């Protein structure tokens, strides 16, 4: 039966190579639900992307087992094949951190994840476009810690799991450096009235915000530096400027930048705020200023671990489109994998583009 076929792609070396142990159980679970399963083990980076892009047959689902990088490849391959329908994706998390699976409430137990796929309930979530050619499911980033995933040896990840990332990340602190960035964001979610001064309201015709004191042209003016990006506020006093015309410009030196659509990054929950919505058409943008002394570094580390904390060292806001420019080549990552060095990066949110299989209680109601 054509409509019951699954293309199953798995990374045999992901995480601690546990996929090999659970593979028979996964296939049994899917077969018991009357699916015909065609299996492909990946043999190297880019293999999953190629398999999905070059597929000739039609499948009801495309399923992948591996880390977030494997999922990224499957999604990218599907987007690069316009001749085939964008079918729902099943995800069996078998990586080291599995950030995106955590955000989607997909269990890390591979047998339970296979059962969720067999149930066939979908969730439409946002998808990121990177420089108009590549895609990312949950994070694009530059700066300190962002190379941890692909720089950590696979053997070490297999031996000690998530601790390998922590050890690698700590080793990077001594190499922290600043990137002089020009950031433009559009399609902003407007903050509540209490974060505005009268002079800082968006212009009714251009949608732009007036210059704030110092480095930031923003909707919050200098007051944002006092309250910090993690400050939450009431939903009152919205501007009449349409969301797609609201703009923000920031110039400054940043040690870390993350454009995300996830509740967990690097295995740490809520570091991009407590108001993450995976299908609102908006990224969470997090920019961490370069600390000038140990006190500022401590403030940053404390605020990252405590989203409700207020700090002037971290800027956090929502936007549908973001462009970042630097006067030098900057190394970027997409979903934990190296994405090349760029002077200019543009990122665009494709609202609800990705259909992924999730637990029934978290699926879309329609």
C-alpha positions in Angstrom: 0.0 0.0 0.0 1.7 3.2 -1.2 0.3 5.5 1.4 1.7 3.4 4.2 5.4 3.6 3.2 8.0 5.3 5.4 11.5 6.4 4.4 13.6 5.8 7.6 17.1 7.4 7.7 19.2 6.9 10.8 22.7 8.0 11.9 24.4 4.9 13.3 27.1 6.9 15.2 24.8 9.6 16.8 24.8 10.0 20.5 26.3 7.0 22.1 25.5 4.7 19.1 22.4 3.5 21.0 20.4 3.5 17.8 22.0 0.2 16.9 20.5 -1.4 20.0 17.0 0.0 19.5 16.8 -0.4 15.7 14.9 -3.7 15.7 12.4 -2.4 18.2 11.8 0.8 16.2 11.2 -1.2 13.0 8.9 -3.6 14.8 6.8 -0.8 16.2 6.4 0.9 12.8 5.7 -2.5 11.1 3.1 -3.4 13.6 1.2 -0.2 12.7 1.1 -1.5 9.0 3.9 0.6 7.7 6.4 -0.6 5.1 9.7 0.7 6.3 12.6 1.4 3.9 15.8 1.9 5.9 18.9 4.0 5.0 21.9 4.3 7.4 23.9 7.5 6.8 27.6 7.2 6.0 28.8 10.7 6.5 27.8 14.4 6.8 25.3 15.4 4.1 24.2 11.9 3.3 20.7 12.3 4.9 20.2 15.5 3.0 21.1 13.8 -0.3 18.9 10.8 0.3 15.8 12.9 0.9 16.6 15.3 -1.9 17.1 12.6 -4.5 14.2 10.3 -3.4 12.1 9.0 -6.3 9.3 7.3 -4.5 6.4 8.7 -2.6 6.2 8.2 1.2 3.6 8.9 3.8 6.4 10.0 6.3 10.1 10.6 6.2 11.5 9.5 9.6 15.0 10.1 10.9 16.9 8.9 13.9 19.9 10.8 15.1 20.8 14.2 16.5 19.5 17.6 15.7 22.0 17.8 12.8 20.5 14.7 11.2 17.0 16.3 11.5 18.4 19.5 9.9 19.7 17.5 6.9 16.4 15.7 6.4 14.4 19.0 6.5 16.9 20.7 4.1 16.8 17.8 1.7 13.0 17.9 1.6 12.9 21.6 1.0 15.4 21.2 -1.9 13.1 18.8 -3.8 10.1 20.8 -5.0 8.9 17.9 -7.2 8.0 15.9 -4.1 5.4 16.8 -1.5 6.6 18.1 1.9 5.4 15.2 4.0 5.4 15.1 7.8 8.7 14.2 9.4 9.1 11.7 12.2 12.0 12.3 14.6 13.5 9.7 16.9 16.1 11.6 19.0 19.3 9.7 19.2 21.8 12.5 19.6 23.7 13.9 22.6 21.5 16.9 23.5 18.4 16.6 21.3 17.3 20.2 21.9 14.6 20.4 19.3 13.0 17.1 20.4 12.8 18.5 23.9 11.0 21.6 22.6 8.5 19.4 20.8 7.9 17.1 23.8 9.2 14.1 21.8 10.6 11.5 24.4 14.2 10.5 24.3 13.2 6.9 24.7 13.5 5.7 21.1 10.8 3.1 21.4 8.3 5.7 22.7 9.3 8.1 20.0 8.6 5.3 17.4 5.1 4.8 18.9 4.4 8.6 18.5 5.3 8.3 14.8 2.9 5.3 14.5 0.1 7.4 16.0 0.5 10.0 13.2 -0.3 13.3 14.9 1.3 16.4 13.4 2.4 19.8 14.7 3.2 22.7 12.3 6.2 24.7 13.5 8.3 27.5 12.1 11.3 26.9 9.9 14.4 29.2 9.5 15.9 30.2 6.2 19.7 30.9 6.3 21.1 33.2 3.6 18.3 32.3 1.2 19.7 28.8 0.5 19.9 26.7 3.7 17.4 25.9 6.4 17.6 25.4 10.1 15.0 23.9 12.5 15.9 25.6 15.8 19.1 27.7 16.0 21.6 29.7 13.9 24.4 31.2 16.0 27.8 32.8 16.1 30.4 33.4 18.9 31.4 31.7 22.1 30.1 28.2 22.7 28.5 27.9 19.3 31.3 25.6 17.9 31.0 23.3 20.9 28.8 20.8 19.1 30.9 20.2 16.0 34.3 20.7 17.7 33.6 18.1 20.5 35.1 14.8 19.4 32.4 12.2 18.6 34.3 9.6 20.7 34.1 11.8 23.8 30.4 12.4 23.2 29.8 8.7 22.9 31.7 8.1 26.2 30.3 10.8 28.5 27.3 12.3 26.6 26.2 15.9 27.4 29.2 16.4 29.8 31.4 16.4 26.8 29.7 19.6 25.6 30.1 21.2 29.0 33.9 20.4 29.1 34.4 21.7 25.6 32.4 24.9 26.4 34.3 25.7 29.5 37.6 25.4 27.5 36.3 28.0 25.1 35.9 30.7 27.8 39.5 31.7 27.5 39.1 32.3 23.8 36.1 34.6 24.1 36.3 37.5 21.7 34.1 40.3 20.4 32.4 40.7 17.0 31.5 44.2 15.9 28.0 43.6 14.5 25.4 45.7 12.7 22.0 44.0 13.3 18.8 44.9 11.5 15.5 43.2 12.6 12.1 43.4 11.0 8.6 42.1 11.7 9.1 42.7 15.4 6.7 41.7 18.2 5.9 45.0 19.8 6.7 45.3 23.5 4.1 46.4 25.9 3.4 50.1 26.6 5.3 50.2 29.9 8.6 49.6 28.0 8.0 52.7 25.9 8.6 56.3 26.5 6.5 58.7 24.5 9.5 59.5 22.3 10.3 55.8 21.7 7.0 54.9 20.0 7.3 53.6 16.4 6.8 56.2 13.7 3.2 55.8 12.4 4.3 55.8 8.8 7.8 54.3 8.6 7.5 51.8 11.5 11.0 52.7 12.6 12.0 53.4 16.2 13.9 56.5 17.2 17.6 56.4 18.2 18.2 55.5 21.8 21.1 56.7 23.8 24.4 54.9 23.0 24.6 52.0 20.6 21.0 51.0 20.2 18.2 52.2 17.8 15.3 50.4 19.4 11.7 50.4 20.5 12.8 50.5 24.2 15.3 53.4 24.1 17.9 53.7 26.8 15.3 52.2 29.2 15.8 48.8 27.7 19.4 48.8 28.9 18.2 49.4 32.4 15.5 46.7 32.4 17.3 44.1 30.3 16.1 41.9 27.6 14.7 39.2 29.9 12.2 41.6 31.5 8.6 40.5 30.9 5.8 42.9 30.7 2.0 43.1 30.3 0.2 42.9 27.0 -1.1 46.5 26.9 -0.7 49.6 24.8 0.1 48.1 21.4 1.1 50.4 18.5 -1.0 50.6 15.3 2.2 50.0 13.2 1.8 46.6 11.4 4.2 43.9 12.7 5.8 43.4 9.3 6.9 47.1 9.3 8.4 47.4 12.8 12.1 47.7 12.6 15.0 47.6 15.0 18.7 48.4 14.5 21.5 47.5 16.9 25.2 48.2 16.6 27.6 46.8 19.1 30.3 44.3 20.1 28.9 40.9 20.9 30.5 37.7 22.1 27.4 35.5 21.2 24.4 35.8 19.0 21.6 33.3 18.7 18.5 33.3 16.4 16.4 30.5 17.7 13.0 28.7 17.7 13.5 26.4 20.6 12.9 26.1 24.3 16.2 24.4 24.8 19.7 25.3 23.5 22.8 23.2 24.2 20.7 21.1 26.7 19.8 24.1 28.8 16.1 25.0 28.9 14.6 28.5 28.7 17.9 30.4 28.0 16.1 32.4 25.2 13.2 33.4 27.5 10.0 32.0 28.8 7.7 33.1 26.0 8.9 30.8 23.2 6.2 29.9 20.7 7.3 27.4 18.0 4.6 28.5 15.5 4.2 32.3 15.9 6.4 33.2 12.8 9.0 34.9 15.0 12.5 34.0 16.1 13.8 34.6 19.6 16.9 36.8 19.0 19.5 36.8 21.7 22.6 39.0 21.6 25.2 38.9 24.4 27.5 41.9 24.7 31.2 41.3 25.2 32.0 41.4 28.9 34.7 43.9 29.9 35.5 42.4 33.3 34.8 39.3 35.4 31.8 41.0 37.1 30.1 41.4 33.7 30.9 37.8 32.7 29.3 36.6 36.0 26.3 38.7 35.3 25.9 37.2 31.8 26.3 33.6 33.1 23.8 34.2 35.8 21.3 35.7 33.5 21.6 32.9 30.9 20.7 30.4 33.6 17.9 32.6 35.0 15.7 33.9 32.2 13.7 36.2 34.6 16.9 38.0 35.7 17.4 41.5 34.4 20.7 42.5 32.8 21.9 45.1 30.3 24.4 42.6 29.0 21.9 40.6 27.0 19.4 41.8 24.4 16.5 39.5 23.7 13.5 40.2 21.4 11.3 38.5 18.8 11.6 39.2 15.0 10.5 37.6 11.8 13.6 38.6 9.8 17.1 39.4 10.9 20.3 40.5 9.1 23.7 40.6 10.8 26.8 42.2 9.2 30.4 42.3 10.4 33.6 43.7 8.9 35.2 40.3 9.1 34.3 36.7 8.3 32.4 35.2 11.2 31.9 31.4 11.8 28.2 30.4 12.0 26.4 27.2 13.0 23.1 25.9 12.0 21.4 23.4 14.3 24.8 22.7 15.9 26.7 22.1 12.7 29.3 24.3 11.0 27.6 26.6 8.5 30.6 28.4 7.1 32.2 31.9 7.7 30.2 34.9 6.5 30.4 38.7 6.7 26.7 39.0 6.2 23.9 36.6 7.2 20.2 37.0 6.6 17.7 34.9 8.4 14.0 34.6 7.7 11.2 32.8 9.6 8.9 30.6 7.4 5.9 30.4 9.7 4.5 26.9 10.3 6.4 25.5 7.3 7.6 22.3 9.1 5.2 19.4 9.8 6.5 17.1 12.4 5.0 14.1 14.3 4.5 14.8 18.0 2.7 13.3 21.0 -1.1 13.6 20.6 -1.5 16.0 23.5 0.8 18.5 21.8 -0.4 18.1 18.2 -2.4 20.7 16.3 -6.1 20.4 17.0 -7.1 20.5 13.3 
